[in-house]
Amino acid sequence: MFSTERKVGPLFLVVLALITALLPLSMHLFFPALPSVMADFSSSEAMVNLTVSVPLFVMALMSLVYGFLSDKFGRRPVLLCSIGFFVLGSVLSAMATDMWMLICGRFLQAAGGGGGLGLARVIARDVFGADRLVKVLSYLTMAYAIGPMVSGPLGGAVVDLGGWRAVLIVASVLGILIGLISFFVIFETNKNVADGSRGQTPFEDYRRLFTNPRFVAFILQSGFTSSVFFTMAAASSFLMIDYLGRSPSEYGLYFICFPFGFLVGSLLSAHVAGRVKVETMVLLGSIVMVVGTLTQAGFLLSGIVTPLTIFLPGFFAISAQGIALPNAQSGAINVAGPLAGSAAGIGVFIQLLAAALATQVYGIIADGTPVPMAIAVSICALLGLAVGSIPFLLSARDARKC
């Protein structure tokens, strides 16, 4: 067993950022390949979409499994196994001879990719401690935000040069490189492996976590703010291209406002980490998000629909996510104690599940006008504020008792 007392330098944080950014990036690279897959296999659009929806669902579920396993068996072996599954799934997908083989490969690829986000967070907590966790998670969330910014053009270029299978070959190579680097750089960080301080089953662990109101509030706040981002991203494309008649390339340029806003918020969160309590930062981010989404909704509902009225308030709303998310993640992991791995896995699961549900609900109520977007993102932001205020109020109550 590797020592958990090793000193770490910038390289360790860089590797965690690569794990956070490149595995999800490899999943996103597949999006531009969908039309080519449909043409190659003479399949339907609904069938091809299973190669996207199934992996997202699998990633969400597997984040729960990896969190529990990392608490029980250690972070390092679980992380390396997850990367191994990712590589095997990528290779199987690249070799697919029909749609079902491709879906199975993507299933396995996602089962491996689901480990990166949660495990990187909990490893950061183990190594850098509670005091520095917010700053480290801010950097990791910035790394994660880079994925959506570059995956579209990069994936499109790879498909143009080598076809849709080339995207999966690139994913395999990235997975192998990350696995090799992780093998030599990442050491075992879990000091509580098999020490009897944890539950015997994941259900017992989850019961313990979900009876903690601070933990529940932190993860729900993360889920609602992620819902704002994904719903706004999905809805804005239809508003720009279908409602306003703008080109996809113009939409792509404006869309950069969202991940750039997330980066700005994450930088701010990293800058004040350790000086402002996580409960305060979560509440601040929740308030700014409500102001941004309600401002956007005001313009849209009053008929003032332009790229600026969509994306400028959206920039501030998504910046608020960058402020709140690292602090909410840090708060949830820190209150979990020896169940930090399970807590990180649940956090990723709630983020993905809430975002998927919110975008699906938007799709159901969408009517070609700006009204559904205004309603959906505003409700998600208000719910985020409601749960985001709970840790702050509990902290203030505890301070008064002292």
C-alpha positions as CSV (number, residue, x, y, z in Angstrom):
1,M,0.0,0.0,0.0
2,F,1.3,3.4,-0.9
3,S,1.8,6.0,1.8
4,T,-0.8,8.7,2.2
5,E,1.8,11.0,3.7
6,R,3.7,11.7,0.5
7,K,4.4,15.3,-0.4
8,V,2.7,16.4,-3.6
9,G,3.6,19.2,-6.0
10,P,2.0,20.9,-9.0
11,L,2.3,17.7,-11.1
12,F,-0.1,15.9,-8.8
13,L,-2.7,18.6,-9.2
14,V,-2.1,18.6,-13.0
15,V,-2.8,14.9,-13.2
16,L,-6.1,15.3,-11.2
17,A,-7.0,18.1,-13.6
18,L,-6.3,15.8,-16.6
19,I,-8.5,13.0,-15.0
20,T,-11.2,15.6,-14.5
21,A,-11.1,17.1,-18.0
22,L,-9.9,14.5,-20.4
23,L,-12.2,11.5,-19.6
24,P,-15.4,13.6,-19.9
25,L,-13.8,15.4,-22.9
26,S,-13.3,12.0,-24.6
27,M,-17.0,11.3,-24.1
28,H,-18.0,14.7,-25.6
29,L,-15.8,14.2,-28.6
30,F,-18.3,11.7,-29.9
31,F,-21.1,14.2,-30.4
32,P,-19.9,15.4,-33.9
33,A,-19.6,11.8,-35.0
34,L,-23.3,11.0,-34.6
35,P,-24.4,11.8,-38.2
36,S,-21.6,9.7,-39.6
37,V,-22.5,6.8,-37.3
38,M,-26.2,7.0,-38.5
39,A,-25.1,7.0,-42.1
40,D,-22.5,4.2,-41.7
41,F,-24.9,1.8,-40.0
42,S,-28.1,3.0,-41.8
43,S,-29.7,3.5,-38.5
44,S,-32.4,5.8,-37.1
45,E,-31.7,9.0,-35.2
46,A,-33.4,7.5,-32.1
47,M,-31.1,4.5,-32.2
48,V,-28.0,6.6,-32.7
49,N,-29.0,8.8,-29.8
50,L,-28.8,5.8,-27.5
51,T,-25.0,6.1,-27.9
52,V,-25.3,9.4,-26.0
53,S,-28.2,8.9,-23.5
54,V,-27.1,5.5,-22.3
55,P,-23.5,6.6,-21.5
56,L,-24.8,9.6,-19.6
57,F,-27.1,7.5,-17.4
58,V,-24.3,4.9,-16.9
59,M,-21.8,7.6,-15.9
60,A,-24.3,8.9,-13.3
61,L,-24.9,5.5,-11.8
62,M,-21.3,4.4,-11.8
63,S,-20.2,7.5,-9.9
64,L,-22.1,6.0,-6.9
65,V,-20.4,2.7,-7.3
66,Y,-16.9,4.1,-7.5
67,G,-17.4,6.3,-4.5
68,F,-18.4,3.4,-2.3
69,L,-15.6,1.2,-3.7
70,S,-13.0,3.8,-3.2
71,D,-14.0,4.1,0.5
72,K,-13.7,0.4,0.9
73,F,-10.8,-0.6,-1.2
74,G,-8.8,2.6,-1.8
75,R,-8.8,5.4,-4.3
76,R,-5.8,4.3,-6.5
77,P,-6.9,0.8,-7.5
78,V,-10.5,1.9,-8.2
79,L,-9.3,4.8,-10.3
80,L,-6.9,2.7,-12.4
81,C,-9.7,0.1,-12.9
82,S,-12.1,2.8,-14.1
83,I,-9.6,4.1,-16.6
84,G,-9.0,0.5,-17.8
85,F,-12.8,0.1,-18.4
86,F,-12.8,3.4,-20.3
87,V,-10.0,2.2,-22.6
88,L,-11.6,-1.2,-23.2
89,G,-14.9,0.4,-24.0
90,S,-13.3,2.9,-26.4
91,V,-11.5,0.1,-28.3
92,L,-14.7,-2.0,-28.4
93,S,-16.6,1.0,-29.8
94,A,-14.0,1.7,-32.4
95,M,-14.2,-1.9,-33.6
96,A,-18.0,-2.0,-33.7
97,T,-19.6,-3.7,-36.6
98,D,-23.2,-2.8,-35.8
99,M,-25.2,-0.4,-33.6
100,W,-25.6,-2.8,-30.7
101,M,-21.9,-3.5,-30.5
102,L,-21.3,0.3,-30.5
103,I,-23.8,0.8,-27.7
104,C,-22.2,-1.9,-25.6
105,G,-18.8,-0.4,-26.2
106,R,-20.1,3.1,-25.2
107,F,-21.7,1.5,-22.1
108,L,-18.4,0.1,-21.0
109,Q,-16.6,3.3,-21.9
110,A,-19.0,5.4,-19.8
111,A,-18.8,2.9,-17.0
112,G,-15.1,3.7,-16.8
113,G,-15.4,7.4,-17.5
114,G,-17.8,7.8,-14.6
115,G,-15.0,7.3,-12.1
116,G,-12.9,10.3,-13.0
117,L,-15.0,13.2,-11.7
118,G,-15.8,11.9,-8.2
119,L,-12.5,10.1,-7.6
120,A,-10.5,13.2,-8.5
121,R,-12.5,15.3,-6.0
122,V,-12.1,12.9,-3.1
123,I,-8.4,12.3,-3.9
124,A,-8.0,16.1,-3.7
125,R,-9.7,16.1,-0.4
126,D,-7.5,13.3,1.0
127,V,-4.3,15.0,-0.1
128,F,-4.9,18.7,0.2
129,G,-7.2,18.7,3.3
130,A,-10.4,20.5,4.1
131,D,-8.7,23.9,4.3
132,R,-7.4,23.9,0.7
133,L,-10.1,21.8,-0.8
134,V,-12.2,24.7,-2.2
135,K,-9.3,26.2,-4.0
136,V,-8.3,22.8,-5.5
137,L,-11.8,22.0,-6.5
138,S,-12.1,25.4,-8.2
139,Y,-9.1,24.5,-10.4
140,L,-10.6,21.1,-11.1
141,T,-14.0,22.6,-12.1
142,M,-12.1,25.0,-14.4
143,A,-10.4,22.0,-16.0
144,Y,-13.8,20.3,-16.4
145,A,-15.3,23.5,-18.1
146,I,-12.6,23.4,-20.8
147,G,-14.2,20.2,-22.2
148,P,-17.3,21.7,-23.7
149,M,-15.3,24.6,-25.1
150,V,-13.0,22.5,-27.2
151,S,-14.8,19.2,-27.7
152,G,-17.0,20.4,-30.5
153,P,-14.4,21.8,-32.8
154,L,-11.8,19.1,-31.9
155,G,-14.2,16.2,-32.4
156,G,-15.4,17.7,-35.7
157,A,-11.9,18.0,-37.0
158,V,-11.1,14.4,-36.0
159,V,-14.2,13.1,-37.8
160,D,-13.4,15.1,-40.9
161,L,-9.8,13.8,-41.0
162,G,-10.4,10.1,-40.0
163,G,-14.1,9.3,-39.7
164,W,-16.2,8.6,-36.6
165,R,-14.0,5.6,-35.5
166,A,-11.0,8.0,-35.3
167,V,-12.8,9.8,-32.4
168,L,-12.9,6.6,-30.4
169,I,-9.3,5.8,-31.2
170,V,-8.3,9.2,-29.9
171,A,-10.3,8.5,-26.8
172,S,-8.5,5.2,-26.4
173,V,-5.1,6.9,-26.7
174,L,-6.1,9.6,-24.2
175,G,-7.3,6.9,-21.8
176,I,-4.0,5.0,-22.0
177,L,-1.9,8.1,-21.5
178,I,-4.0,9.2,-18.5
179,G,-3.8,5.6,-17.1
180,L,0.0,5.5,-17.4
181,I,0.5,9.0,-15.8
182,S,-1.9,8.1,-13.0
183,F,-0.1,4.8,-12.4
184,F,3.2,6.6,-11.7
185,V,1.9,9.8,-10.1
186,I,-1.3,8.9,-8.1
187,F,-0.6,7.1,-4.8
188,E,-3.1,5.7,-2.4
189,T,-4.6,8.6,-0.4
190,N,-7.4,6.9,1.6
191,K,-6.3,6.5,5.2
192,N,-9.5,4.9,6.3
193,V,-9.5,1.8,4.1
194,A,-11.0,-1.1,6.0
195,D,-10.6,0.6,9.4
196,G,-14.1,-0.1,10.6
197,S,-15.2,3.5,10.5
198,R,-17.6,3.1,7.6
199,G,-20.7,1.2,6.9
200,Q,-20.7,-2.4,5.5
201,T,-23.0,-1.7,2.6
202,P,-23.4,1.3,0.3
203,F,-27.0,1.6,1.4
204,E,-25.9,2.0,5.0
205,D,-23.4,4.7,3.9
206,Y,-26.1,6.5,1.9
207,R,-28.5,6.4,4.8
208,R,-25.9,8.0,7.1
209,L,-25.1,10.7,4.5
210,F,-28.7,11.6,3.6
211,T,-29.6,12.1,7.3
212,N,-27.2,15.0,7.4
213,P,-29.1,18.1,6.4
214,R,-25.9,20.0,5.4
215,F,-24.8,17.3,3.1
216,V,-28.2,17.0,1.4
217,A,-28.4,20.8,1.0
218,F,-24.9,21.0,-0.6
219,I,-25.5,18.3,-3.1
220,L,-29.0,19.5,-4.1
221,Q,-27.6,23.0,-4.6
222,S,-25.0,21.6,-6.9
223,G,-27.7,19.7,-8.8
224,F,-29.9,22.8,-9.3
225,T,-27.1,25.0,-10.4
226,S,-26.0,22.4,-12.9
227,S,-29.6,22.2,-14.1
228,V,-29.5,25.9,-14.8
229,F,-26.3,25.5,-16.9
230,F,-27.5,22.5,-19.0
231,T,-31.0,23.8,-19.5
232,M,-29.8,27.2,-20.5
233,A,-27.2,25.7,-22.9
234,A,-29.8,23.5,-24.6
235,A,-32.5,26.1,-24.8
236,S,-30.3,28.9,-26.0
237,S,-29.4,26.9,-29.1
238,F,-33.0,26.6,-30.2
239,L,-33.6,30.3,-29.4
240,M,-30.6,31.5,-31.4
241,I,-30.9,29.2,-34.4
242,D,-34.7,28.5,-34.7
243,Y,-36.3,31.5,-33.0
244,L,-33.8,34.3,-34.0
245,G,-32.6,32.6,-37.3
246,R,-28.9,32.9,-36.5
247,S,-26.3,30.5,-37.8
248,P,-24.9,27.6,-35.8
249,S,-21.4,29.2,-36.0
250,E,-22.7,32.5,-34.5
251,Y,-24.4,30.5,-31.7
252,G,-21.1,28.7,-31.1
253,L,-19.3,32.1,-30.6
254,Y,-22.0,33.4,-28.2
255,F,-22.1,30.1,-26.3
256,I,-18.5,30.6,-25.2
257,C,-20.0,33.1,-22.7
258,F,-21.3,30.3,-20.6
259,P,-18.1,28.2,-20.0
260,F,-16.1,31.5,-19.9
261,G,-18.4,32.7,-17.1
262,F,-18.0,29.4,-15.3
263,L,-14.2,29.9,-15.5
264,V,-14.5,33.4,-14.1
265,G,-16.6,32.3,-11.2
266,S,-14.2,29.4,-10.5
267,L,-11.2,31.7,-10.5
268,L,-13.0,34.0,-8.0
269,S,-13.8,31.0,-5.8
270,A,-10.2,29.9,-5.8
271,H,-9.0,33.5,-5.0
272,V,-11.1,33.8,-1.9
273,A,-10.8,30.2,-0.8
274,G,-9.9,29.9,2.9
275,R,-10.9,33.5,3.6
276,V,-14.7,33.2,3.2
277,K,-16.7,30.3,4.6
278,V,-18.0,27.7,2.1
279,E,-21.6,28.3,3.4
280,T,-21.3,32.0,2.6
281,M,-19.9,31.4,-0.9
282,V,-22.7,28.9,-1.7
283,L,-25.3,31.4,-0.6
284,L,-23.6,34.2,-2.6
285,G,-23.4,32.1,-5.7
286,S,-27.1,31.1,-5.3
287,I,-28.1,34.8,-5.0
288,V,-26.1,35.9,-8.0
289,M,-27.6,33.0,-10.1
290,V,-31.1,34.1,-9.2
291,V,-30.4,37.7,-10.2
292,G,-28.9,36.6,-13.5
293,T,-31.7,34.2,-14.4
294,L,-34.5,36.5,-13.4
295,T,-32.9,39.3,-15.3
296,Q,-32.7,37.1,-18.4
297,A,-36.3,35.9,-17.8
298,G,-37.4,39.6,-17.6
299,F,-36.0,40.4,-21.0
300,L,-37.3,37.2,-22.6
301,L,-40.8,37.5,-21.2
302,S,-41.1,41.1,-22.2
303,G,-40.2,40.2,-25.8
304,I,-36.7,41.6,-25.8
305,V,-35.0,38.6,-27.3
306,T,-31.5,39.2,-28.7
307,P,-28.2,37.3,-28.4
308,L,-27.1,39.8,-25.7
309,T,-30.3,39.5,-23.6
310,I,-29.8,35.7,-23.7
311,F,-26.1,35.4,-23.1
312,L,-25.1,38.4,-21.1
313,P,-27.4,37.6,-18.1
314,G,-26.5,34.0,-18.7
315,F,-22.8,34.8,-18.3
316,F,-23.4,36.1,-14.8
317,A,-25.7,33.2,-14.0
318,I,-23.1,30.6,-15.0
319,S,-20.4,32.6,-13.3
320,A,-22.5,32.1,-10.1
321,Q,-22.3,28.4,-10.7
322,G,-18.5,28.7,-10.8
323,I,-18.7,30.5,-7.4
324,A,-21.0,28.1,-5.7
325,L,-20.2,24.7,-7.2
326,P,-16.6,24.2,-5.8
327,N,-17.8,25.3,-2.4
328,A,-20.8,23.1,-2.4
329,Q,-18.7,20.1,-3.5
330,S,-16.2,20.9,-0.8
331,G,-18.8,21.3,1.9
332,A,-20.5,18.0,1.0
333,I,-17.2,16.0,1.0
334,N,-16.0,17.6,4.2
335,V,-19.1,16.9,6.2
336,A,-19.0,13.2,5.0
337,G,-15.9,12.4,7.0
338,P,-14.7,8.8,6.3
339,L,-17.5,8.5,3.7
340,A,-15.9,11.1,1.5
341,G,-15.7,8.8,-1.5
342,S,-19.4,7.9,-1.3
343,A,-20.2,11.6,-0.9
344,A,-18.2,12.6,-4.0
345,G,-19.9,9.9,-6.0
346,I,-23.4,11.0,-4.8
347,G,-22.5,14.6,-5.7
348,V,-21.6,13.6,-9.3
349,F,-24.7,11.5,-9.6
350,I,-27.0,14.3,-8.4
351,Q,-25.3,16.8,-10.7
352,L,-25.8,14.5,-13.8
353,L,-29.3,13.3,-12.8
354,A,-30.6,16.8,-12.0
355,A,-29.2,18.2,-15.2
356,A,-30.7,15.4,-17.3
357,L,-34.1,15.7,-15.7
358,A,-34.2,19.5,-16.0
359,T,-33.3,19.4,-19.7
360,Q,-35.8,16.7,-20.3
361,V,-38.5,18.7,-18.6
362,Y,-37.6,21.7,-20.7
363,G,-37.8,19.6,-23.8
364,I,-41.4,18.6,-22.8
365,I,-42.6,22.1,-22.2
366,A,-40.7,23.7,-25.1
367,D,-43.0,25.4,-27.6
368,G,-40.6,27.3,-29.8
369,T,-40.8,30.5,-27.8
370,P,-38.5,31.9,-25.1
371,V,-41.1,31.4,-22.3
372,P,-40.2,27.8,-21.3
373,M,-36.5,28.6,-21.0
374,A,-37.3,31.6,-18.8
375,I,-39.5,29.6,-16.6
376,A,-37.3,26.5,-16.4
377,V,-34.0,28.2,-15.5
378,S,-35.7,30.6,-13.1
379,I,-37.3,27.8,-11.1
380,C,-34.0,25.8,-11.0
381,A,-32.2,28.9,-9.8
382,L,-34.8,29.7,-7.1
383,L,-34.7,26.1,-5.9
384,G,-30.9,26.4,-5.7
385,L,-31.2,29.5,-3.6
386,A,-33.7,27.7,-1.3
387,V,-31.4,24.8,-0.6
388,G,-28.2,26.9,-0.8
389,S,-29.4,29.0,2.1
390,I,-29.8,26.0,4.5
391,P,-26.0,25.5,5.3
392,F,-25.6,29.2,5.9
393,L,-28.6,29.3,8.3
394,L,-27.4,26.2,10.1
395,S,-23.9,27.7,10.5
396,A,-25.4,30.9,11.8
397,R,-27.5,29.0,14.3
398,D,-24.5,27.0,15.5
399,A,-22.5,30.2,15.9
400,R,-25.3,31.8,18.0
401,K,-25.3,28.7,20.3
402,C,-21.6,29.1,20.9
